[in-house]
Amino acid sequence: MSDTPDPAKKGWWAKNEGGGSYLPDTHRLLPQSADAEQGLLCSIILRPQDVLSLCDDRGVTAEWFHIPAHQTIFEILRVMGVARMPIDPVTLSQALRDQQQLDPCGGAAFIAQLFTFLPTAANAAYYLDIVAKMHVARQLIRVCTDFAGRAYEQADIGELLDEAQAAILTLNRPDADASQEHIKHIRTGVLAALTAIEETYHARGGVVGLRTGFHQFDRETGGLRGPQLVIIGGRPSMGKTALAMNMAENIAVDAGKPVLIFSLEMNIQELAARMICGRARVNLQRVRDGYLSKAQIDIRMPEAQAAICAAPLYVDETAGISIQQLRPRVRRFIRKFPETACVVIDYLQLMKSSTRRGQDNRALEVAEISGGLKNLAKEIDRPIIVGAQLNRDNDGANQPPKLSNLRESGSIEQDADIVILLHRRHYYTKADEDKGKATADLAKQRNGPTGPIEVVFNAELARFENPEGQELYSNDMSKRQKTEEEG
């Protein structure tokens, strides 16, 4: 039995030898409305400046018209409108004749008919809506046809799904780029900036953004806010996973805001055990060997368990997830939980790129991932906290990490809005005086100060905490800036 498709059979898809795509059903007309197209053209003729301005606002191009003659006439009318030329049957026919397009467009008789097609241009916006709808439908058919062809070719399915989703999302607003809605006057930014400044003023030393639970960090940054990419860098065993999970726990448990965690290294059971033990103040080693007190088992552990279970913490433990797989999962999660505060990823170097170009070059792959995460943060307008591995260059107790130690790609530093570099002297010295001391160096902050932040690391709990007695400025009146004196 032959596998060759029968062109006579309705609905078949025949492969295009030149382009590698698939031809649509030749027995069905593409979505179109000749009357709406003629109505729009006649409206332009009756009220050129008003209707052409409406078309410019919507980003109408010749491709919005399905009939080639209508495409040509629209382009000529737009040129005449820009030049402020009078538009009547004679001038339009002559303009088409000069371009040798009069006969292909139906001749002078069709132009005369077009001038009398409507008595008024009052419904021009309605005709434009119909033309736009048909244009989007044809574009959707084109996109789906193209991806159907690529699916038959057995392309990388993960990458193909991500590209298909992105392509279809752009069809939701076909006029967005052409109408330049993405270009905004500076007054929009001024108003947003003034609102943020007023919020900070009224907070008077407090934290306006999302609190991570680490007081000095929250003071220096004002809290996490908007589309920030926050990188927590650390050499192996420095605690980057612990700090990222402590932030996630503080946000979800204490603030009650949903947090989505992508744990590429630890499974959900290990994460839950860490959080429960840290919150119950129970030594992790005691949990492993079973030497727990009755109070820990009967009181502290159940209380911590209840707090963690009640928190809106969600975990995706897919190992080796790619940036193409991660993006649609984040979008779907936020649609389900619009109050989502942030996304946490542990950690960047365990992610993969689905592109062949990235797979052939590790530095390029990491660059694609970090750039993809920054773009995703802007898309969802929420902070993304990402752990990142540092290389061991100049590794030692007296050699705190630097931005140049970010492993495999300088693009991580470039894409990040905030970079925290962890360092624990006790890991190297094992000295009692260094025990518990840790530095979370705020090495980069795109819109704020940088510098070392002192934190405490409890190795028995695998938990970072604030130094004893440290509070937010809002709780210490003596530390607030003397704004009234400064004028």
N, C-alpha and C positions, 0 to 999 in steps of 0.2 A: 504493500500500500504506500503510495507516494505521500510525502510530507509537504509537497508544494501546495501553497494556498491557492484556492480557486478565485480568480478575480471577479468572476460572475456572481459569487456568493455574497449576499449583503452582509456588511459588518466585518469583512475580512481586513487584516492589516498586512500590507505588503511592504517589504523592507526597501528602503531607499538606498540604492547602491552608493550614491554619492555622499549623502550626509549621515548615514547610519541611524536615521530616525525612522518612524513608521507613519505611513500615510493614513489620514482619517478615512472614515467610511465615505466612499465616493457617491453613494446613493442618498446621502442626506446633505442638504444645504447647511452651510455654516450659519450661525445666528446672525441675522441682519434685519434692518428695517430701511428699505429704500425710501419710503415716505418720510420717516423721521429725518433721514439724511437730507432729502430735498427740502423738507421744512426748515431745517437749520440753515441751509444755504440760502433759501429765500429770505429768511429772517435777517441774515447778514446783509443781503442786498437792500432790504427795506430800511434797516437801521444799522449801518455798517459799524460805526464807532461803538455803540452800546453793546451789540452782540459780539463783536470781535473782542471787546474788553472782557465780556463774560467768558468767552472761549479761552482767553489768555489766563484768566483767574483759575480756570479748571485745568489748564495745561493741555488743551486740545491740540493734537497734531493731525496730519493728513492720514496717519495710520488708523485713526479712530473711525474713518469712513471705510466701508467694505467695498463699495463700487469704485473702480479706478478712476472713472470720469469725475466722480464727486471728490476724490482726493485731489485731482489736478485743479478743479475749480476752486476748492477751498484754499489751496496754496496761492493761486492767483488773486483771489479776493483778499487774502491776508496781506499780500504785497501791496495791493492797491490801497488797502486801508491804512497801512503804515505810511505810504507816500501821500495820503490824503487826496487821492485821485477820485474824481467823480465816478460813481458806479451806475451804469445803465446798460441796456442791451448792446449798444454800440461799443462803449468803452470796454466792456467785459469781453465781447466777441473779438475785438481787435487785439486785446491783451493775449487771449488764447491763440489767435492767429499768428501773432508775433512769435509765440513759442512753438508754433506748428502743432498745436493741441486742439484746435477748434473742431476739426473733423473727428478725431478720436473721442471727443467729448459729446458727440451727437449733432454738431453743426449749429448754425445760427437758430434753427427752429427749436432745438432743445433749450438754448439759452433764453429765447423769448418765452418759452413755456415755463421755465424756471422763475422768471420775473412775475408771472401771474399765478404761481402755484398757491400763494396764500394772500389773503387780504390784509393781514396785519402780522407783526412780529411779537405780539403779546405773549405767545406761548413758547418763545425761543428756549427758555430754561427747561421746559418739559421735553421738547425735542432733543435737547442736549442730554438730558438724563437717559433717554431711550438709546441714543447713539452710544453713550458711555457704557450702558449695561450690555449692549451687544458686543462692544469692543472687548470688555472684560471677559465675556463668555468665550469669544474667539481666542483670546489670550490663554484662558484656562484650558481650552481644548489643545492649543499648541503646546503648552507646558506639559500637560498630562501625556500627550502623544509622544513628546520627546523622551520623557522619563519611562514610558512604556517600552520604547525602543531600547533604551539603555538597560532596562531590567531584563529584556530578552537576551541581551549580550552578556548577562551574568556579571555585571560590574560589582564593585564593592558595595554591598547592600547597605551597610551602616552609613557610609559616606553619601550614597545615593538617597537614602531616606532624609538625611539632614539637608541636602541640597534641594530636594523636592519640597520639603516643608518650608524652607526659606523662600523658594521661588513662588510658592502658592501664597505665602503671607504677603509678598509684595503686590499681589494682585488685589488685595483688599482695598488698597488705595492707589489706583492706577494713575492718579493725577498728582501724587505727592511730590515726586521729584520734579516733574515738568512745571508744576505751579509754584515751585520753590517754597513750599510750606515749611521745609526744614531750615530755611533761612529766616532768622528772626531779627527784629530791630533790637538794638542794645538796651532799649528801655525795659524789655522783658527781663533781661539779666539784672538791671539796676533794681527793679522792684523786688525780685527774688532775693538779691543781696541785702537790700534794706530790711526785708522781713527777717532774714537770718540774723542781721546785726541787732535788731530790736529784740528778738528772742534771747540772744546772748546777753544783752543789756539787762533785761528783766530777770534773767537767771542769776545775775550778779555772782559770778564765780562758780556757778553750778554747771552741770553738764546738759547741753541741749540735745546732743545726738544720742545714739544708742550706747548705753553703758555696758562695758565689758566686765565690770566688777573689779578692775584694777585701777585704783584711785589716781595714781600719778599719771598713768597712761591716759585715762579719761580726761584729766585736767589738761594735759599737754595737747590732746587732739580735739577736745570738746566733744568727745564721743564719736562713734562711727556714724557716718551719714551718707546717704545717696550712693551713687555708683562707685564706691571705692574698692580697689583691689588691695588687700592687706596681706603682705607676705611675712610669714614667721619663719625666719631662717635659722638653722642650727646644724651643727655637726652631729653625727650619730650619738645618741644617748644624752643630748643636751636638754631634751624635753619639749621639742616643738609640738609633738602630738599632745602632750599634757597641757601645754598652754592653750592650744587651739580648742581642746575639749573643755578646759576650764572656762574659757570665754563662752563657748556654746552652752554649757551648763548654767552659767550665771545668767545669760540672756533668757534661756528657756524656763529655768526653775524660778529664779528670783523675779524676773520681769514678766514671765508668763507669755512670752512671744514665741511663735513658731520658729524653729531652726531646722534646716535640712543639712545633714552631715553625709558626706561621701567619704567612707572609710575604706581606703584601698589597701591598707596594711593590716588592720585589726578587724576581727569579726565583731558582730553586735554583742555577743556574750562578753567578750573581753572589755569592750567599751562600757557596758552596763556594770560589770564588776568594779571597774575603776571608779566610776561615778558613785556607786553605792558606798564603796569603802572610803572614798575621799570625803563624802558628805557625812558618813557615820564616824569618821575619825578612827578607822580600823586599819591596822597594819596589813598591807597586802600579803606579806609573807605569812602572817597568822591565818589568813584565809586559805592560803595554799596548803599549809601543813595542818590546819584544823584546830590549832590551839587558840580558841576564842573563849572569852568569858561569857557567862550566862547573860549578863547585862547587855553585852554586845549582840548576842544572838536574839534575845527576847525583846530588847527595847531599841537600841540604836540602829541596828540593821533594818528592822521593819519600818522605822520612821523614815530612814533615808530611802528605802525602797518605795514607800508611798509617795515621797516627794518627787522622785525621778519618774515614777509611773504616771503621775498626774501632769508632768511637764509636757508641753508640745514639742518633744524632741523626736525627730524622724531620721532614720539611718538607711542609707543605701550602701551595702557592703560589696558591690560588684568589684572584683579585682581587675586591674588593668583597663578600666573604663576609658574610652576615648573622648575627646572634647566634642566630637560629633554626636556621641551617645548621650553625653551629659547635658548638653544644651536643651534638647526637647524634654528631658526628665525634669529639669529645673522649671521650664515654662509650664509644664502640666501641674507641677506641685504648687506653683504660685497661683495658678488659676483656681486650684482647689482650696488653697489657704492664702487668701489675699493679704492677711496680716503678717505674712512671713517677714521676719526681721533681717535674717542674713543666711548665707550659705557658707558652710565650712567644708574644706577639702583637705584630706590628709593622705598623701601629699603629692605635690606637683610632678615630681620625677617618676612617679608610678603611673601617671596617666600616659595615654598613647595618642598618636595622631593617625588618622585613617588614610592620609594622603601618601602616595608612594614616595613623593619627594621628601616628606618628613621622615619616613621610615628609613630612607637611605642616608640621612644625615641627622645625628642625634641633636646637635645644637640647633639645627633648623626645626626639628620636631618640637623641642622645648619652646622655641620662639613662637611657633604656631599655637602651642597650648596656652602660653602666657598671654599672647595677643587675643586669643579666643576668649579667655576668661575675663579680660578687661572689657572686651566688647559685650560679653554677656552681662557683666555688672552694669554697664550703661543701659543695656536693653531692659533689664528687670528693675533698674534704679534702686538697687540694694547692695550693701557691702558683701564682698566675697572674701572670706578669710582662708588663706592657703598656706599650708606648710611647705617648706622648700629645703632641700638638702644643700649644705655647704661643703665645699671641698676642704681637704685637710692641709692646705698650704699654710706654713708657719703655725701649725697646730701646737698649742701649749698653754700652760696656766697663765703666762704673761703675754699671750698673744690673742687678744680679743678679735673676733671675726670682723671682717670689713665687707663692704658691698661687693668688692671684687671677688670675694669667696663664693658668691652665689654660683652654684654648680651648673656647668654646661652651656650657659647662655647669658650674655649681658642684657638680653631683652627683658629678663625678669625685672631687673632694676629699672629699666626704662618704662615698662608697662605699669609697675606698681605705684600706687599713690602713697602707701605707707609701708616701710620695711622695718621689721623688728628682728634684731640679731641677738640670739641667746648665748650667754657665756656663764659657765659655772667653774670657778677655780677648784672647788673641792673634787671635781671629777678627775683632776690631774694630781693635786697635791695630797688628797686624803687627810689634810690637816684639820684638827678640831676647830681651829679659829675660822676656817673657811666653810664649815658645814652649814648648810642651809642658805648660804649667800648666793645670790644670782643676780645677773644684770640682763635686763631686756633693753638693749641699746636701740633707741628710736633713731635709726641710721638715716632714714629718709621720711620726710613728710612734705607732700607737695604744697600744702598751704599752711604750714605751721613750723614751730621750732623743732629742733632735733636735740638728741643728747641721751645720756644713760638714764635708765629708770631702774631703781632698786626694787627687787621683789624677793620673796622668800620661797625656796623650793624644799618641800617636805618629801624626801626620797621615799619614806616609808608609805606615804599615801599617793606618791606620784602626782603631786599637786602643787601648783603655784598659788601663792597667797600674798596679800599685802603685808608689808612690815608692820609690826605691832605699833599701834598708836597712830598710824597714818590714816588721815581722813580727807574727804573732799574739802576744798576751800569753803564751800557753802556751809560747812559745819564748824568752821573756825573763823570767827569774825576778824581775828588779829591778822590773818593772812590775806584778807581781801585787799585789793588795790584801793588806794585812797583817791578815788575818782573825783570826789568833790573838791579836794585840795588841789588836784592837778588842773581843774577847770576844764 
